[in-house]
Amino acid sequence: MSKKVLSIILAAVLVMALIAGCGGGSSTPQNGEQEGEAKQEQIFLNIATGGTAGTYFPLGGALSEIWNKNIPGVNSTAQSTGASVANINLMKENKADIIFVQNDIVYYAANGVELFEDKYEDIRGLATLYPETVQLVTLANKGINSIADLKGKRVAVGAAGSGAEANARQILNAAGITYDDLTAQYLSFAEAANNLKDGNIDAAFLTAGFPTAAVTDIAAQHDLKLISLDEELVKKLTTDYPYYTEIVIPAGTYKGVDEDINTVAVQAMLAVRSDMDEELAYNLVKTMYDNLDRIKAAHSVGEIIKPETGTEGMPVDLHPGAQKYFDEL
């Protein structure tokens, strides 16, 4: 090969190298991604709800859908759980980021009373949602017309260690009645309803949104009776316990119950840890209330979820992000 040809080849190689070197500082954007554009950070949120047959689970599914669709980067999942007490423990263990829970259970956890030995000081509120009403249920033939008539009776007070049992005990104590004055039966919702229908108990305390399916079922087969709490007792309960609110079960809610029933309620609510990002907490609350139609489609209680009542019965401090939202109303 002549020196001239060799020189031409070497020159061509040098030029190609120089071109490649000049182009090495940039690359063609892939899939439309612009240079320097940061990928959206993913935020994974586990929502602890309740049993699949309850109210919390469908609401959790609706919220997950709302948040995933409307908050960039959020990837949330609704998990079926054992509800309030179990959800507190899941959040303590960092296994849940947002929980459905009764406000009285939050109060117990934050203050280390009733069901909890130690204070859980890192829990914060996002919003209260709807009332879970304490209902004192009996049958017309039992001769029970007031809470005082429970003395000497067989009364279902809720499952042992449950929030419902704490409600029953507090109401009885406020009325000057202890378990020594009656025969307490530690029964779940379903067990209480079945035992009342079968005549094995005389009355039952239930804590649930109304109309409650178990109570409706009793009314379909028997002459149902609900017991009102007198005004003085309601006032004492709402004064002594910050999580109770006064509520009326309207006449006609259940077959055969043709008068308004005065009682108290706790609130279903959403809670998070104190270390949640403030902007994220704000967006969770805002997008929830901006999409109430989707929540109403998930469950009928969505009809009574509204921002105007979102702090009623709040037993702990609001998360700063939630506080910002409610301050803007």
C-alpha positions as CSV (number, residue, x, y, z in Angstrom):
1,M,0.0,0.0,0.0
2,S,1.4,3.4,-1.0
3,K,2.2,6.0,1.6
4,K,-0.4,8.3,-0.1
5,V,-3.2,5.8,0.3
6,L,-2.2,5.1,3.9
7,S,-2.2,8.8,4.7
8,I,-5.7,9.1,3.3
9,I,-7.0,6.2,5.4
10,L,-5.4,7.5,8.6
11,A,-6.8,10.9,8.0
12,A,-10.3,9.4,7.5
13,V,-10.0,7.4,10.7
14,L,-9.0,10.6,12.6
15,V,-11.9,12.6,11.2
16,M,-14.4,9.8,12.2
17,A,-12.9,9.7,15.7
18,L,-13.2,13.4,16.1
19,I,-16.9,13.3,15.0
20,A,-17.7,10.5,17.4
21,G,-15.9,12.4,20.2
22,C,-17.9,15.6,19.6
23,G,-21.2,13.6,19.6
24,G,-20.4,11.7,22.8
25,G,-21.6,14.5,25.1
26,S,-25.3,14.1,24.2
27,S,-27.7,11.3,23.4
28,T,-31.0,11.1,21.6
29,P,-33.9,11.3,24.0
30,Q,-35.7,8.0,24.3
31,N,-39.5,7.6,24.4
32,G,-39.9,11.3,24.3
33,E,-38.0,11.9,27.5
34,Q,-36.3,15.3,27.5
35,E,-32.7,15.8,28.6
36,G,-32.6,16.5,32.3
37,E,-36.2,15.6,33.0
38,A,-36.5,13.8,36.3
39,K,-38.7,10.7,36.6
40,Q,-41.7,11.1,38.8
41,E,-40.9,9.7,42.3
42,Q,-43.2,6.9,43.3
43,I,-45.0,7.1,46.6
44,F,-46.3,3.7,47.8
45,L,-49.2,3.9,50.3
46,N,-50.8,1.0,52.1
47,I,-54.4,1.8,53.2
48,A,-55.6,-0.4,56.1
49,T,-59.4,-0.8,56.0
50,G,-61.5,-3.6,57.5
51,G,-63.3,-6.8,56.6
52,T,-64.4,-7.2,53.0
53,A,-68.1,-7.3,54.1
54,G,-67.8,-4.0,56.0
55,T,-67.9,-0.3,55.2
56,Y,-64.2,0.5,55.4
57,F,-63.1,-1.8,52.6
58,P,-65.1,-0.4,49.7
59,L,-64.4,3.1,50.9
60,G,-60.7,2.3,50.9
61,G,-60.9,0.9,47.4
62,A,-62.6,4.1,46.2
63,L,-59.9,6.3,47.9
64,S,-57.1,4.3,46.4
65,E,-58.6,4.8,43.0
66,I,-59.0,8.5,43.6
67,W,-55.5,9.1,44.9
68,N,-53.8,7.0,42.2
69,K,-55.6,8.9,39.5
70,N,-55.3,12.4,40.8
71,I,-52.0,12.6,42.8
72,P,-48.9,12.2,40.5
73,G,-46.6,9.4,41.7
74,V,-49.0,7.9,44.2
75,N,-49.4,4.2,44.1
76,S,-51.9,3.2,46.8
77,T,-53.5,-0.2,47.7
78,A,-56.4,-0.9,50.0
79,Q,-55.8,-3.9,52.3
80,S,-58.5,-5.9,54.1
81,T,-57.7,-6.0,57.9
82,G,-59.3,-6.6,61.3
83,A,-60.3,-2.9,61.4
84,S,-59.7,-0.3,64.0
85,V,-57.4,-1.9,66.7
86,A,-55.6,-4.0,64.1
87,N,-55.0,-0.9,62.0
88,I,-53.5,1.1,64.8
89,N,-51.0,-1.8,65.3
90,L,-50.2,-2.0,61.6
91,M,-49.4,1.7,61.5
92,K,-47.2,1.4,64.6
93,E,-45.3,-1.3,62.8
94,N,-45.0,0.8,59.6
95,K,-47.1,-1.8,57.7
96,A,-49.8,0.8,56.9
97,D,-49.6,4.4,55.9
98,I,-53.2,5.4,56.1
99,I,-55.8,3.8,58.3
100,F,-59.5,3.7,58.7
101,V,-60.3,3.7,62.4
102,Q,-62.9,4.8,65.0
103,N,-62.0,8.0,66.7
104,D,-62.5,6.5,70.2
105,I,-59.9,3.9,69.3
106,V,-57.5,6.7,68.2
107,Y,-58.1,8.4,71.5
108,Y,-57.3,5.3,73.5
109,A,-54.1,4.7,71.5
110,A,-52.9,8.3,71.7
111,N,-53.4,8.3,75.5
112,G,-52.5,4.8,76.3
113,V,-55.8,3.8,77.9
114,E,-58.5,1.1,77.6
115,L,-57.2,-1.2,74.8
116,F,-53.6,0.2,74.8
117,E,-50.9,0.1,77.5
118,D,-48.5,2.6,75.8
119,K,-49.2,6.0,74.3
120,Y,-48.9,6.2,70.5
121,E,-47.9,9.8,70.2
122,D,-47.1,9.8,66.4
123,I,-50.7,9.4,65.3
124,R,-52.4,12.3,63.5
125,G,-55.8,12.8,62.0
126,L,-56.6,13.4,58.3
127,A,-60.4,13.7,58.6
128,T,-63.4,12.3,60.4
129,L,-65.8,10.7,57.9
130,Y,-69.2,9.6,59.2
131,P,-70.8,8.5,62.5
132,E,-70.7,5.0,63.9
133,T,-73.8,5.0,66.1
134,V,-74.1,3.3,69.5
135,Q,-77.4,1.4,69.3
136,L,-79.1,-0.3,72.3
137,V,-81.3,-2.9,70.8
138,T,-83.9,-5.1,72.4
139,L,-87.3,-6.6,71.7
140,A,-90.7,-5.2,72.6
141,N,-91.6,-8.2,74.8
142,K,-88.5,-7.8,77.0
143,G,-90.0,-5.0,79.1
144,I,-86.9,-2.8,78.7
145,N,-87.8,0.9,78.2
146,S,-84.7,2.7,79.5
147,I,-81.1,2.0,80.2
148,A,-82.0,1.6,83.9
149,D,-84.1,-1.5,83.0
150,L,-81.0,-3.4,81.9
151,K,-80.3,-4.2,85.6
152,G,-80.7,-8.0,86.1
153,K,-80.8,-8.6,82.3
154,R,-78.7,-10.6,79.9
155,V,-76.9,-7.9,77.8
156,A,-74.5,-8.3,74.9
157,V,-71.8,-5.7,75.4
158,G,-69.6,-6.4,72.4
159,A,-66.7,-8.8,71.8
160,A,-64.1,-8.8,74.6
161,G,-61.5,-6.1,74.2
162,S,-63.4,-4.4,71.3
163,G,-64.2,-0.7,70.8
164,A,-67.9,-1.6,71.0
165,E,-67.4,-3.2,74.5
166,A,-65.7,0.0,75.7
167,N,-68.6,2.1,74.4
168,A,-71.1,-0.2,76.2
169,R,-69.2,0.0,79.5
170,Q,-68.7,3.7,79.4
171,I,-72.5,4.3,78.7
172,L,-73.5,1.9,81.5
173,N,-71.1,3.5,83.9
174,A,-72.3,7.0,83.1
175,A,-75.8,5.8,83.9
176,G,-74.6,4.4,87.2
177,I,-74.6,0.8,86.1
178,T,-71.8,-1.7,86.2
179,Y,-71.4,-5.2,84.8
180,D,-72.1,-6.5,88.4
181,D,-75.7,-5.2,87.9
182,L,-76.4,-7.4,84.9
183,T,-75.2,-10.5,83.1
184,A,-72.7,-9.3,80.5
185,Q,-72.3,-11.4,77.3
186,Y,-69.2,-10.7,75.3
187,L,-70.6,-11.2,71.8
188,S,-69.8,-9.9,68.3
189,F,-72.3,-8.1,66.1
190,A,-73.5,-11.3,64.4
191,E,-73.6,-13.3,67.6
192,A,-75.5,-10.7,69.5
193,A,-78.1,-10.5,66.7
194,N,-78.6,-14.2,66.6
195,N,-78.8,-14.6,70.3
196,L,-81.4,-11.8,70.6
197,K,-83.5,-13.4,67.9
198,D,-83.3,-16.8,69.7
199,G,-84.2,-15.3,73.1
200,N,-80.8,-16.1,74.7
201,I,-80.2,-12.5,75.6
202,D,-82.4,-9.5,76.5
203,A,-80.6,-6.6,74.9
204,A,-77.5,-5.8,72.9
205,F,-75.2,-2.8,72.4
206,L,-74.0,-2.4,68.8
207,T,-71.7,0.3,67.4
208,A,-72.2,0.8,63.6
209,G,-73.6,3.1,61.0
210,F,-77.3,3.0,60.6
211,P,-79.3,1.3,59.2
212,T,-77.3,-1.7,60.4
213,A,-78.0,-4.9,58.4
214,A,-78.1,-7.1,61.5
215,V,-80.7,-4.8,63.2
216,T,-82.8,-4.6,60.1
217,D,-82.8,-8.4,60.0
218,I,-84.0,-8.6,63.6
219,A,-86.8,-6.1,62.8
220,A,-87.9,-8.3,59.9
221,Q,-88.6,-11.2,62.2
222,H,-89.5,-9.7,65.6
223,D,-91.0,-6.5,67.2
224,L,-87.8,-4.5,67.5
225,K,-87.2,-1.8,70.1
226,L,-84.4,0.7,70.4
227,I,-83.7,2.5,73.7
228,S,-83.1,6.2,73.8
229,L,-80.4,7.7,76.1
230,D,-81.9,10.6,78.1
231,E,-80.6,14.2,77.6
232,E,-78.6,14.3,80.8
233,L,-76.8,11.0,80.0
234,V,-75.9,12.2,76.5
235,K,-74.6,15.5,77.9
236,K,-72.4,13.6,80.4
237,L,-71.0,11.3,77.8
238,T,-70.1,14.1,75.3
239,T,-68.6,16.1,78.2
240,D,-66.5,13.3,79.7
241,Y,-65.4,11.7,76.4
242,P,-64.2,14.0,73.6
243,Y,-64.9,11.4,70.9
244,Y,-68.6,11.1,71.4
245,T,-71.1,13.2,69.5
246,E,-74.9,13.4,70.0
247,I,-76.9,11.8,67.2
248,V,-80.5,10.9,66.4
249,I,-81.6,7.7,64.7
250,P,-84.7,9.0,62.7
251,A,-88.1,7.4,63.2
252,G,-88.7,4.8,60.5
253,T,-85.0,3.8,60.1
254,Y,-86.1,0.3,61.2
255,K,-89.4,-1.4,60.9
256,G,-91.6,-0.9,63.9
257,V,-89.4,1.9,65.4
258,D,-91.7,4.9,64.8
259,E,-90.0,7.5,67.0
260,D,-86.6,9.3,67.0
261,I,-84.0,7.6,69.1
262,N,-81.5,9.8,70.9
263,T,-78.0,8.3,71.4
264,V,-74.3,9.0,70.8
265,A,-71.9,8.1,68.1
266,V,-68.2,7.8,67.6
267,Q,-66.7,8.8,64.2
268,A,-65.1,6.7,61.5
269,M,-61.9,8.6,60.5
270,L,-58.7,8.5,58.6
271,A,-55.4,8.6,60.4
272,V,-51.7,8.8,59.4
273,R,-48.3,9.1,61.1
274,S,-46.9,12.5,62.0
275,D,-43.9,12.1,59.6
276,M,-46.1,12.0,56.5
277,D,-45.1,14.7,54.0
278,E,-47.2,17.8,54.5
279,E,-48.0,18.4,50.8
280,L,-48.9,14.7,50.4
281,A,-51.3,14.8,53.4
282,Y,-52.9,18.0,52.0
283,N,-53.4,16.4,48.6
284,L,-54.9,13.2,50.1
285,V,-57.6,15.2,51.9
286,K,-58.3,17.6,49.0
287,T,-58.6,15.0,46.3
288,M,-60.9,12.9,48.6
289,Y,-63.3,15.8,49.0
290,D,-63.0,16.8,45.3
291,N,-64.2,13.3,44.3
292,L,-67.1,12.6,46.7
293,D,-69.2,11.2,43.8
294,R,-66.8,8.3,43.5
295,I,-67.0,7.7,47.3
296,K,-70.9,7.8,47.2
297,A,-70.8,5.2,44.5
298,A,-68.7,2.9,46.7
299,H,-71.0,3.0,49.7
300,S,-74.1,4.8,50.8
301,V,-72.3,6.4,53.8
302,G,-70.5,8.5,51.2
303,E,-73.7,10.7,51.2
304,I,-72.8,12.0,54.7
305,I,-69.0,12.5,54.1
306,K,-68.3,16.2,53.6
307,P,-65.6,18.7,54.4
308,E,-67.8,20.8,56.7
309,T,-67.9,17.9,59.2
310,G,-64.4,16.7,58.6
311,T,-63.0,17.7,62.0
312,E,-66.0,16.8,64.2
313,G,-65.0,14.5,67.0
314,M,-61.3,14.6,66.0
315,P,-59.6,13.1,69.1
316,V,-55.9,14.0,68.2
317,D,-54.1,16.8,66.4
318,L,-54.7,17.1,62.7
319,H,-51.7,16.4,60.4
320,P,-50.4,19.8,59.3
321,G,-51.3,19.0,55.7
322,A,-54.9,18.2,56.7
323,Q,-55.0,21.3,58.9
324,K,-53.9,23.4,55.9
325,Y,-56.9,22.1,53.9
326,F,-59.5,22.7,56.6
327,D,-58.1,26.2,57.2
328,E,-58.8,27.1,53.6
329,L,-62.5,26.2,53.8
